[in-house]
């Protein structure tokens, strides 16, 4: 079965039409050279894996671990990278991958902020790796020409690499064919040596792990040897980094990457066998260039070493600017517009120049050993994230995840856990440092509020978590007393009136509440109403209050509101409080009364806001909370008698306004004043509301309202039978805006 597809039936009859289609989709420069599987992915990936460690550390690996130990280390290393490559292949066959390789993959799945937090360190690691490879090239060169000045060798090879990469990726890939031929020649030298009888030594199956010659063979553990070898199995992103310039990345990246890994694995296993049978353990651990000594023509091994380091440096120097350009395209970096520019031929020249400067400065440092582990760890974090992306996509089971190459969940799990394990094997301190750097970059990018031209799966992830939480919640005995939040349902016919109440709505709900706006069609065209509601919800979100909107269009106001309320009351995240702005429905009091009755029957609370025409909300520095008469006993209990919502709302306004709160109540007889004062004090203490003052007035509430202290707002409790005359009279007599609260039964101010 051809899992990756072969292009038949797609209308792509030849390379020219395929190239044109890819150019159109990616916005590439017309006529820009696009690469196929072999030259664009397979060769650079293969040459990066068959690198310097194979030539100068493979013998040391076998000498320490023995043949079986070396094979075990090789298989563990390649199992991690193979699992990552399979995850990479699976996700690539599910998306239209853009430029930037791993950055594009992670961004399209977990968001551009996560992609950028991985992409920036990945770019720096790829760039600094160029300097590391140049140092490796110089080591081989100095073995041949020990009298050459090291700095001149470094700068000379850097100049050659930079010129080749700057001219075009096409030239770089053509040169890699020469390097590939040199490496094949070095293998011929080894094969000929084996054929002519080099494999005469007895094979040690399991080594004694003597360690490094530099440390007088003081001994090492299995995992130390593993950590030294593991970077040899990396480099699998060399082809993926060219994703923006491949004819068919969906096919080329999986096929080229996987085939390069499999061939490399076979080569490493066979080389280990040849070395184990061609040299003694002492020779293997003490001579890093043992392959030169044992091959038929040692000069070809040195040529292979030089070719491997040169090709790895070239692949990194070609790939790194393309990651940088992709970061620039999404405005992740300062000066992004400059980084994102391409030459007429489509080459990222500006990004290339910047990358060259970094490499040049790194070469002047002369030694990158101090940060070499950090470079490896950033690669491992990238690999881990690729696996995690696939794991999340598989677990969400969204219909949008339908890759042409499907893999079992165990594969990305092995890849992710393996990468994390290796990170802490290589260097625990640097691993923590690398993670901290990624987290800090992510936090910075979150603040930039970047806009991506593509969607991602984060919303699906959060929805899945919400659904899981909802299912768990339904299994628990229902009680919202401790988890109550001000989740408001706000019906509006005229958005302009709601704009006037914007601040008070934010103060009633911030930080954990929400606002669901119910647009009542009729007075505005639906398109205009939608536009205004979108602006309002966006403004609420900018203030830290989650908000959404919907429009109901039925026969009339009352039917509209009841239909919307009944529909939303059946949802899991249902609004718990109906908010009525009296100015919005000043001529519809009978209909409001019916709606309030319906809300009460469905355990939905209500807030009625009556705004004073002149005072509005004053200086927002004082609140009067009116407590109902509890005569004759004034005993406090968990049942506060339809006053819980009023207390909770007054508390929220006190906190968000940083205002003074005064509790006010009325008694019929003077001898009840002391009982009432003690009740208010106990109520404030049990409700955990600090810095409350109290006032007890003799007489009924209506006769005392005009005598109450002036406040920015007065908060009252009410039942489902609304006295609208009392509401209007109260606003006039207090000289302030008033808020009337009806409990839903789900609130408890003492919980």
N, C-alpha and C positions, 0 to 999 in steps of 0.2 A: 504493500500500500504506500502510495506517495503522500506522506503526511503534509509536506510543505507545498505541494502543488507544482505544476510544471508550466503554467501559463497558457495551456491549450484552452481554446474557447473564449479567451479574454479579448481577442481582437488585436493582440500584439504580435504582429507577423514577423517583425525583425527588430534588430537592436536599435535602429534609428527611431522607430515609433515608440519603443519602450523608453528610450532615453528622453524623448520629447515629453512623454507623459510624466515621467518622474520630475523633469525640470518644471513642468507646470504645477505639479502638486507641491513641490518644495520651494518654489520661487527662486530656482537657481538661475545663474547667468546662462542665456541661450548658448548652446554649443560647448558648454563646459564639459570636460572629460569626466565621464562616469565610469566606475570600475566594476568589474565582475567579481565572482566568488574567489577565483584563484589568486588574482593579483591584489584585490582589495581587502581580502580577509584571510585566506589560507596562508599565503606566504608571510605577511607581516606577523601573524599570530605564531606560526611555526618558528620563525627566526627569533622571535622574542623569547619563546619557551626554551629553545635550544641555545641558551646563552652562556655567559661566562662561568656560571656555576657548574655546568656540565663539563667544561674543559679543565677547571682548576680545583673543583671541590668534590667531584664525583668519586674520584679515587679515595680521597680522605673519608668520604661517607662509607664506602665499602670496607676500608681498613678499620674503621671504628665499630661498625655494626655487623660486619660479616655479610655474606651474600643474602641470607634470609632476612636479616635485620634491615639491610639496605632495600631489599624488595618490599618489605613491610612499610618502611618509611616512604618509599616512592608511591606505593599503592594508596596509602592514607592521604598523602599530599594530592595525588591526582584524583582521588575520589571526591575530595572537597571541591577542587576546581572543575571537575567534570559535572558534579551536581550543580554548581553555579552556572556552568555553561548550558546545561539543560534548562535551568530556570530562565536564563537569558534567552535561550532559543524559544522557549514557550511564550514568554511575554512579547518577544519581538514578532511572533506570528499572530499576535492578537491586536497590535496597535500599528498605527502609521508612524513609525519611529522617525523623528526629525534629527537634525544635526546635534552632535554632542554625546552620542552613545549612551552611557549609563545615566548621564544627566537628563537626557530626554526621557528615558524609560522611567526613572524614578519620579520625575516631574509630572508625567502624564498619569501616574498612579497615585502618588501620595501628595501631590501639590508642588508648585514651583518653589515654595520655601524649603521643603525637604530636599528637592532636587538641587537647589542652589547650595544648601548647607553641605551636601555631599560633593557637588560639582566643583566648588572652589578648592577644597583640600585635594580633590582628585587632580585638578589642573596643576596645582603646585607640586604635588608628588610626581606627576608625569614630567613636569619641567625639571625638577631637581634630579630625577632619575637620569636625564640626559647627561648631567655632569657626572653622575656615578658611573655611567657606561663609558664616558670618555676617560675617566680615571682607570677603568678596567682595560680599555684599549691601550692606554699608556703603559700599563704594567706589562702587557705582552710585547709592546714595541721596545721597551727598555730591556727586555730579556734578549732581544736581537741586537739592539744598539744601546748598550749601557752608557755610552758617553754622551748621548743626546740630552740636552737640557729638558727636564720634565715639563717646565712651564711652556716652553716652545712647542713641545709635542702636543700638549693639551690644547693650546690656542690654535695650532695648525689644523688639528683634526676638527675642532669646533668650527673653524672658518669653512672647511670643506663641507661639513654637515649643514651648516646654516645656508650656504650658497645653494646646495642641492635642494634643500627643503623650501627655500625662498623662491626658487625658480618655479617649481611645481611639484605636486604630489606625484604626478605621472613620472617625472624624471626620477624621483626617489624610489618609486616602485620598480622602474627599469633597472636601477642600480642594485636593488635587492635580488634580482635574478642572478647577478654576478656573485653576490654574497652567498646565495643559495648553492650555486655551483661550487664555490670554495668549500662550503661546509660538507657538501656531498663528497667532494674530493678527500676531505679529512676522514670521512667514514670509510671511503675506499682504502685509505691507508691502514685503518684499523682492521678492516675485513681481511686485507691481504696479510697483515701480521698474524691474524688468527689462523688463516689458511696455511701459512708457512710454518706454523708450530709455536707461536708465542704462548699458547695456553698450556703451560707445563707445570704450573704450581698447584699444590694441593689447596682445595677450596676450604676456607673457614666459613662454616654455616652461620655461626653466631659469634660476633666479636666481643672483645673485652672492653671496648670503649676507652682507649687510653687517652684520648683528648687531642690537644693542640701541641705542635712542636714548640710554639712560642711560649707555652706555659709548662715546658719540660714534661709533657705527657702526665699531667697531674690527675687526669681522669675526668670524664664527663658522663652525664646521664643520657638515656635514650632520647628524651625530649629536647635536649640541647642540640644534639645532632640533627634531629628533625627540624628544629628552628633554623639551623644553618642551611639545610637543604630546601626548605619549603619555598622560598622565593623563586626557585627554579621552575616550580609548577605554575607560577603566576604569569601574567602577561596575556591573559585570555581576552582582554578588552582592546587589544591592538587593532583588531579588525572592526569592532563595534564603534571605536572612536571615529571611524570614517563613515558612519551611518548616513551622514548627509550627502555623501558623494558616491553612493553605491547605486548601481542600476536597479537592483531589486534587493534591498536590505532584508526584507522579510524572508527571503530564501537564502541569500548569501551569508548572512551572519550565522544562522544555525549550521548550515552545511560546512562553511569554511572553518568556523571555530571548533566544532565537534571533531571534524576530521583531523585538524591540526593537533588537538589534544590526544586523540587516540594514537596517531603516528608518533608523537613525542613520547608517550608513555611506553610504547614498544621499544623505541630507541633507548630510553633510559634503562629499561629492564635488561636489554641485551648488552648494553655497555657495562652494567654492573656485573653481569656474568663474565664478560671478557676480562674486566679488570681483576675480579676475584681469582681468575685462573691464570692471569699473566704476571702477577706481582705478589710478593709477600706482604703480609700485613704491615710490617715495619716500613717497607718501601711506600706503601699506599698512604700511611698517615704522615710520613716525614717529607714526602716529595709531592708538592702540589702540582707539578708538571709531569707526573708519572706517565701520563698518556703520550707525551712527547718522547719519552724514553722507550716506551714499549711499542709504539706504532711503527709501521714499516718505514714511513718517511715522516720524521718528526716535524720537518718544516711545514708540512700540510696541516698538522695539528695547530701549530702557531698561527698559520694563515687562517684556519677555522676559528681560533680564538679571537683574532683581530676582526674577522668578518662578523662573528656573532656579536661582539660588543659594538661594532660599527652599525650593524643593521638594527640592533635594539635601540641605540641612540637615535638613529634616523627615524625609526617608527615612532618613538616618543616625541621627537621634534616635529614630526608631521602631525601627530594626533593632538598634542597639547594645545596648539593655537586654535584648533577647531573646537575644542571644549571651551576655550576662552571666548571665541567668537559666538558660540551658542549662548554662553552666559551674558554676553553683551547684547545679543538679540532680544533677550528678555529683561534688559535693564536691571540686572542684578548687581552689577559693579559700577563704581564711579567711572565716568568716562565711557559708559557702555556704547554710546553712539560711535565713538572712534574705534572701539574694539570690533564692532559688528560690521564694519565696512569691508568690502572685498575689492580685489582688483578687477580689471575688465575680463580677465580670464577666470574669475571666480575664486582666486586664492586669497586666504585671510592674511594679507600682507601686514596690516597694522598689528594684528594679534601675534604674527610671527616675529615682528621687530621687538615687541614687548617681551615675548618669551625668550628671544635671543639675549636680551639685556639681562634677564634673570639668570640664565645659564652662564653668561659671561661672569657675572658677579659671583656666582657659586664657584666657578673655577678659580677665582682669585682667592677664595677661602682656603684652597688647597686640600681640605680634609672635611668630608661630610659624614664621617663615621658617627659623629655625635647625634646626627639627626636621621641617619639611615634607617633605624627601626621605625621612626615616625612615618617615613615614606611607605614602608611595607604595610604599616597599620592602616593608613588611609586607603590603600588598595583593598585591604581586607574588609574595612567598613563598607566600601562600595560593593564588594562581592556579597557581604551579608545582607545589605539592603536589597540587592537584586532578588535574593532568595526570599526575603521577608515580603517583598511586593507580591511574589507569586503565591506565597502561603496565604496572605490576606485575600488576594483575589479568589483563590480556591475556596477559602472558608466562607466568603460572602455569597458565593454561588449566584452572582448576578448574571443576567442573561447577556450582558455586554462582554463577559469573559468567556469567549469561545475560541481559544487558540487552535490553530491548525495542528500544532504539536502539543498533545496533552501528556502530562507526566503525573505519576502518583505523588501524593502529598509528602511521602517520606523523602523524596529527593530534595526539594527545597528545604525541608527540615534538617536533613543531613548537611546541606550546604551552609545554612545559617548557623547552626550550632557548631559546625566545624570551624567556620571562620572566626566565630567569637572565641572558641577554645584556643585556636592558634594565636589569636591576638594576645591572650594572656600568657601563653607559653613563650612567645617571642619576647615580650617585655610588658609586665603588668603596669608599671608606672607610665610608660609611654601610651599604653592602651587607654588608661584613664585620661591622660592629657589629650589624646586624639578625640575621645568622646566629648570632652569638655569643649574643645574647639568647635566641633560640629554643632553642639547645642548652642553655643554662643552665636555662631553664624546664623543658625536657624532663628534665634530670638531677634537678631538684628533684621533679618529679612521679613519676619512677621510684621515688624513695625513699619516697614516700607510699603506695606499693602500692595504688593505686586499684582498685576493683572496678567493672566496667562491667556493665550489665544486658544487654549484647549481645556476641556473638562478633566476632572480626575475622580478618583473613587472615594475621596474623603467623605463626601456626603453619604455614600452607600455604607461606608464603615460606621459612621455615627448612627445612621438609621438602624443598622444591624445591632449595634450596642443598645440602642433605645428599645428595639423590639425584644432583645434578650432581657433587659431590665423590666420591661412591661410584663413579660411572661412570669418572671420571678415575683413581681409585685402582686400579680393576681393570685399567687399561691399563698401569700401572706394575708393574715386577717386585716381587713380594710380599716384603716384609721389614719386620717390625714391631719390630726391635731398637731403632731410634732413636725410635720413636713409642709404645713400650710405656707403658701406663697400668694402674693397678690397677682393672680392671673386674671386679667380683666377682659371682658367682652364689651367692646365699645361700638354701639350702633351709631351710624351717622348718615344723614341725608345731605348735609352741607359741610364739606371738608374745611371750609374757612372757619367755622365755629370751633371745630376740633383743634385747629391751629392755635386758637386763643387759649385752649386748655392744655397745650403741649407740655408746658413746664410742670403743671400740677400732676399730670399723668406720669411723667417721668419720676417725680418725687414719690408718688404712691406705689410705684412698682420697683424702682431701683433698689438693690442690684439683681435680685434673683427672680423677680416677678416677670410677667410677660403681658403683652397687649395684643389682642386679636381684634382687628378692626372689621366690623361688619358693614360693608357699604350697602345702603338702601337705594336701589335704582329707582329713578322716577324724576327727580329734580335736575339731574345732570345726565348728559350723554354718557353712556357706559365707558367709552374710550377716554373721555376727560376725567371721569371719576376714577378709573383705573390708574391714570397718570398721577393724579393727586394723591391717591392712596399709596402708590409706590414711593413717592417722595416722602410722605409722612413716615412710613415704616422704615425707610432708609435712615431718616433723621433719628428715629427712636433707637435704632441699632447703633448709630454713631454715639449715642449717649449711654450705651451699655445696657439697653433694655431690649430683649428679644421681641420682635414685632412681626406680625404677618397680617394679611388682609384677604378678604373674599367678598364677593358681591352676591346679594340675594335679590331676585327680581320675581315677586309674586304679586297678588292682587292689590295689596295695600300695605300701609306702614305696619299695622299690627300683625298681619299675616307674615309679612317679611321678617319681622323681628322674631316672632315665635318660631317660624320655620328654621331660621338660622340658629336660634338658641337650642331647639330640639335636636338639630343635626349635630351641632358641636358638642352637646352634652353627652353624646354617645361615644365620643373619642376618648382615647386614653389620656392624652394631654389636654384635658378639657378646661375651658375657662371656668373659674369658680365664682366670679363676681360680675354681675351686669352693671356697667357704668352708664348712667344716664346724665347727659348734660342738659339741664332744663331749658336752656336757651335754644337747643336744637329742636325741641318738640313742645314749644310753649302753647300751642293750640291743640294739643293731642293728649290731654291729661287723662281722659277716660281710657284711651287706648293704652297709655303707659300703665294705668292701674291694672288692666287686664294682663299686661305683660308681666308685671311684678307678681301677680298671683300665680301665673304659669311658672315663673322662676322659682317661687317659694315651693311649689309642688315638686319641682325637680331638684331640690336642694341646691339651688343656685342663689348666692347672696346678691345684694344690690347696693349700689352707691348712687345717690342722687345729688348732683352738684348744682347748687343755686349760686350764681356769681353776682356779687354786688356790682352794680353798674359803674360806680365811682371808685370804690375801695379796691376792687379786685382781690388780691391776696396781700395787700399792704407791703410791709417790709419782710414778710415771711419769717418773723422772729417770735411769734407767740401763737399758742393754740389753746382754745378752751374746749375741754372734753366734758360733755354733760352726761352725768350718771343718773339713772332713774331712781326714784324713791324706793327704798327697800324696807319701809316701815311695815310692822312695828319693831321687828327684832334686829334688823340690820346685821344679820349673820351672813358671813361670806362662805360660799361653797363653790364647787367646780362649775355649778350652773349659775352663770351670771345673768341669766334672763335676757337674751337677745341683745347683749352689749359687747360680745367678744369682737365682732368685726370693727365696731367703732373704736374700741380700745387699741386693737392692732393697727388700724389705719392712723390713729392719732400718734401712736408710737413711731411708725415709719416716717411720718411728716416731721416729728420732733428730731429724729436722727438725721434725715436728709436736709432739713432746714437749719439744723443746729439751733433749734428754737426752744423757748420756755413752754412748759406744759402745765396748765392749771386744770385740776379736776374740780368740777362744780356740780353740786346737787342741791335739791330743795327738800325741806321737811315741813310738815304741817304744824308741828308743835315745837316750842323752844326747847323743851326737855330732850328732844331727839337730836339736837345739834351735836352734842358730844359723841353719841353713838355713830352719827353720820361721819364725823371727822375721823373717828377711829376706823370706820369701815373704809374710807378713802385711803387712809395710810396703809392699812393691811392690803388693800387691793393693789396699790402701787408696789408694795414689797413683793407680794406673791406673783404679780405680773412682771416683776423685775424691770420696772421703769424707774430710772434714777432721776433725782433732782426735780421732783414733782411738788407743786404747791397745791393747797386745797382751799376751797371756799364753800361754805354751807350757808344757804339763804333760807329764811323762813317764808313759807307761802308756796303756792303752786308754781310750776315752771313758767307757764305763760305770763304770769304777772311779774316774774323776776327777770325775764330775758333782757328787758331793756336796762336793767340795773347791773348786768354782768360787766366785768372788766372788758375793756376793748381788746380785741385779738385779731390776728391776721386771718384766722378762720375759726369757726365754731363747728364742732363735730357732735352730732346727735345720733342716737339709735332710733330706729323706727320699725314697725311691723309691716306686714304685707298690705294693710289697709292704709294707704297714703293719704294724709290730710294736706292737700296742696295749699289750702288757705293758710294753714299753720306755717308751711314752708315759706310762702311769700311774706307773711307777717314777720317771721323770724329774721329774714334777711334785712327787712327795713328796721326792725327794732335793735338788732345787734350792730347795724352799720358795717357789716362784714359779709364776706362770702360764707356759705354754710354747706356742710356735707352731712347727708343723712344716710345711715348705714343699716341695712337689714341683714341679719345673720343667715347663713346657708345651713347651719348645723354642723359644718365641717371645721369651723374655727373654734379655738379655745385659747383665750388670752393667758390662761394660767398653765398651759401645757409646757 
